[in-house]
Amino acid sequence: NDLPQSLPVVVIFKDFEAFNSQVLQEFILICSRYTQELPFVFIFGIATSPSAIQHRLPHSVSSLLCIEVFHSLSCTQHLASVFDKLILNSQFPFKLSSRVIQVLVGIFLYHDFSVQNFVKGLQFSMLEHFNSQPLSVLCCQKQEALLSAKTLSKQNVERIRHLPSFMRYVETQEPQEQVRLLTNDEHVKEVCQKLLKNLHKYHKNYYPILQCLHSLTSSLPKFPLGKHIRELHVSCIEKNLWETEEYDSTLLEKESRRTKRMNSFEVLRSQVIDFIDSLVREYLTPAEFQPLNEVCYYSSSGVLRQRLNVTLRTSIQAALSHPFYYLKNASLKTDAGTISSAAPDLCIVYKLHLECGRLINLYDWLEVQTC
């Protein structure tokens, strides 16, 4: 009785349509008897239509409810929010390659529409990157990364020399500088700091220009550069956007208007488009062109697809045929085509099934199991 009226008991029915109607009716009737002492707020998660309340509850029960309808964001809108806060954010040092993004978005769109699973995929990508890439020690905030670059071990300096992006950078330098980069570890550390600054600057400039281009093109007919900013982002980080037919199609109107006399508004618009085009060519270059991009970008899309989008039948067959690779028990390790007697019974049964096919002798089977 001492509970204030401003603090009601909130009950959330996550999947309203899945609840037993009779149980729900009785629950509402019971709660209605105590509203003076203990106010209730019911939140019904309805996947179909608000009219589902009238269809599942009789008037005598629904009349006890003061119904207000509100709509939550769609899963695609939630996904866009995740992209804005985590992926399209220069303050978040960990990055995903275009193929990894395509794998994660593909699983989201064609399998479950689960933002939670998308975030788990992002978390797995991060764990895999920091576990498999020793140079991920440099994947952190700018000042921390510069400090780590100063104290790189000899082994990590050698790893930097073997990065494809760093090798391309070395090839663009003068012969004398190339020798220093390949022989002088301290010089590599100094250059590494400079390249890390450039990489952070690249991301700082990249995202505002990406947002600007998306704002200009997202309302065009047929969405030549994509309806969502994630589609434009994937295009930008995997290739030179200005060399694509889709990008050219957005400039056709500008080019056609140059062939005739333009009024002052059209002249100004043409100048703005030229300016945006120059920004795109300068700042929206593919990420793989940036030296040391491997430090921040996770690109093992095959590993990610194998872990997150597994084929259950294949995985089960592999586990039954090769239990050692899953249980990591040395006694289970055998030659190809054989199986250890110490293997789990189910693995032995599966092996016998493969050998005998449909002609299975149950007596022999049981004898093997009891030996």
Secondary structure, 3 states (H helix, E strand, C coil): CCCCCCCCEEEEECCHHHCCHHHHHHHHHHHHCCCCCCCEEEEECCCCCCCHHHHHCCHHHHCCCCCCCCCCCCHHHHHHHHHHHHHCCCCCCCEECHHHHHHHHHHHHHHHCCHHHHHHHHHHHHHHHHHHCHHHHHCCCHHHHHHHHHCCCHHHHHHHHCCHHHHHHHHCCCHHHHHHHHHCHHHHHHHHHHHHHHHHHHHHHHHHHHHHHHHHHCCCCCCCCCCCHHHHHHHHHHCCHHHCHHHHHHHHHHHHHCCCCCCHHHHHHHHHHHHHHHHHHHHCCCHHHCCCHHHCEECCHHHHHHHHCCCHHHHHHHHHHCCHHHHCCHHHCCCCCCCCCCCCHHHHHHHHHHHHCCCCCHHHHHHHHHC
